[in-house]
Amino acid sequence: AFNGSKVLLSEQEDDEMAKIRREFSRRKWLCGAIATTGMRDSEFLEFMQQNNLSVESALLLHTDIVAREHKENNNYGLYRNALLHKGNIYEHIGELADALKMYFAVCYLDDNGCTNGGSGFSKRQAFFAPAVIDWIISITEKLGYKRLQVRTLFLETATSYIEEGMAITPEKTWAKLGKSLYRKSLTD
């Protein structure tokens, strides 16, 4: 029990405490991520075991399955959310380049005004989520990507997410997205 008094730790004890804190943080994040699957813990564990996967890999596979179902049902808003979640998973496990691709896909879908049902896209719904812009900036800075690399990766990624009914091309989205990114903080 904490009684308010300070405790001096050796370097080794401090390292052990840091490991414990990181593991606690990881487990807390995993519990939240598993909760977003809509599965009970026991169902998720069974899903992991059936597919012989780690927790993180099972989260990615489940998110892919959910994304595919949303896309097939013309629910592009939910599809976008699943890709966003996949990007968060990638970022959490340190696969920053893959996270960046997911965030680029989200921006492309957002700029086309992804919706659920109906036509799938509406210009009135078009926007860039400020948090996603911030995540892209953070990741590109961590990876040391220059503007041309960011543009090239965005165009490659967005091109692979073109869907019927989209009115905005990857190039037009980049023109807007690039301004948002480089106005905020990215350097050439």
N, C-alpha and C positions, 0 to 999 in steps of 0.2 A: 504494500500500500504506500502511496506517495504521501509523505508527511511535510513536503515543502522544503526540505533541506536539500542542498546541492550535494551531488555525489561526483567524485572524480573517478573517471574510468581510464584504464590503461588503453593504449592504442589498439591492442588486440580486442579488448572488450568493446571499444567504440566501433571497431569493424564488425564485430558480431551483432551489435545492436543495429547497425546500418543494414546488415543482411536481413535481420528480422523485420525491420521496417519496410524494406523493399518487398520481401515476400508477403507481408501483410497487405501492402498496397496492391500487389499483383493479384492476390486472392480476392480482395475487395473488388477490383476491376473485373475479374473473371466472373464473380457472382452477378455483378450488374450486367455484363455482356450476355451471360447465360439467361438471365431473366428476360432480356429483350427477344430471345428466340421464341418466347411463348410456351416453352416446354417446361415441365417440372424437372427438377434436378435429376430425378431417377430416369426420366425419359431421355434427358440429354446424355447421361452416363451410358445408357443402353446404346444410344446413337453413336457415341464415341467408340464403345467396345465393338459394335457391329462393323464399324468401318476401320477399326484398329488405328485410331488417330489420337494425337495429343489434343488437349483442350482447345488450343488456338487453331489447330488445323480443322477440328470439328466445327468450330465457330465459323471459319471461312467456308467450309463445305455447306453448312446449313444456310449461311447467308446467300451463297450461290444458288441453292435450290429455291429459296424464298424469292430471290431476285428474278429468277427464270419464270416462276409461277406468276409473279406480278406483271412481268413483261408480256407473257402469253395471254394474260387476261386484260391487256390494254390498260393496266393501272401504272402508268409511267411515273406518277408521283410517288407511289409506294416502291416502285423499281428504283427510283432515284434515292429514296431513303435507305434501301438495302445496300446500294453501292456506297453511300455515305458511311453506313455502319461497317462495311467491308474495309473502307479506307481507314476508319478509326482502329479497326483490329490490326491492319497492317502497320499503322503508325505505332500502336502499342507494342507490337512485337519487334519493332525496329526495322521493318522492311519499308523504308521511307520512299524508295522509288515506286514501289507498288501502291503505297498510300497516295502518292502524288497523282498517279494515273487515275485512281478512283475519284479523287477530288476534281481532276480535270473533267472526267466523265460527268460528274455531278454538275459542274458549271455549264457544260454544254447542254445537258438536259434542262437545267434551270433557264438558260437563255432562250431555249425553245419553248418555255412555258409548259413543262410537263404537268399533266393532270391525270386524274383517275377516271376510267371509263370514257365513253364518247370517242372523240377523235384522238385523244391521247395528248394533244398539245394545243395550247391557246396563248396567243401573243400577249393577252392581258395578264397572264400568270408569270411572265418572264421577269427574272431577277437574278442577282448574284447574292448568295448568302454571305454576309460580312465575315462570319466565323470561318467559312470555307476559304475565303480570300486570305484571311490571316494564317490559316494552316498552310496554304500553298506557299505563302511568303516565308514562313518559318522553315518549312521543309526544303525549299529551294536554297535558302541561305545555308542550312545545315549541310546540304549536299554540295554546296559551292557551285551551283549551276548559274551560268550566265544567261542573259536575255535570249540569245539565239537558241541555246539548248532548251530553255523553257518553252519557247515558241514551237520549236520542232517537236518536242515531246507532246505538247498540247495538241498540235495538229494531227499527229499520228494517232493519239489516243481518241480524240473527238471523231476522227474519220471512222474509227472502228465502232462507234456508237451511233452512227447515222441510222435513223428509223424513218419509215414512211410517215408522212405528215409533218415532218420538221420543215419549217420555213427558213431557218437560219443555218447558213453554212458554217463549218468550222472556222474558216477565214474571217467571216463577219463576227463570230463570237470572239475570236482572238483579238480583233481590233478593239473591242470593248473591254475584254478581260485584261489584255496587256496594259491598257490605260489604268485600270483599277489596281493592278499589281504594282506597276512601276510608279504610280503616283504615291502609293503608300510608303514603299521603302526599298524595293529591290533595286540593285545596281546593275549596270551593264557589265 
